[in-house]
Amino acid sequence: MDCTAGACELMKRKKVRDENERHDLMNRLKRIEGQVRGLQRMLDENAYCPDILTQASAVSSALNSFCRVLLASHIRTCVSEDIRAGREETVDELMDTLQKLMK
């Protein structure tokens, strides 16, 4: 990815999450990982296409749920803190992120 108009600086930003949030997000990802392994196993075992598609849909829903939880946390913490600190460019960053999520 090219670094333009401060994009590199934004990519270097980090967020310190409390242990509960980190634990919840990690658990969600581990469940998704297990679901993806299940998809691989189904394919290896020549499972019926609709069964694989149903499982793939469950993976997609779980990943969307992960994104919703992370986005809500981001808005409540990072975005609101930046706006209070006068960093209005965070709104543009949020809009770019939402645009990517809605593709």
HELIX and SHEET records of a PDB file:
HELIX    1   1 ALA A    7  LYS A   12  1                                   6    
HELIX    2   2 GLU A   19  ASP A   44  1                                  26    
HELIX    3   3 CYS A   49  HIS A   74  1                                  26    
HELIX    4   4 ILE A   75  VAL A   79  3                                   5    
HELIX    5   5 SER A   80  ARG A   84  1                                   5    
HELIX    6   6 GLU A   89  LEU A  101  1                                  13    
END                                                                             
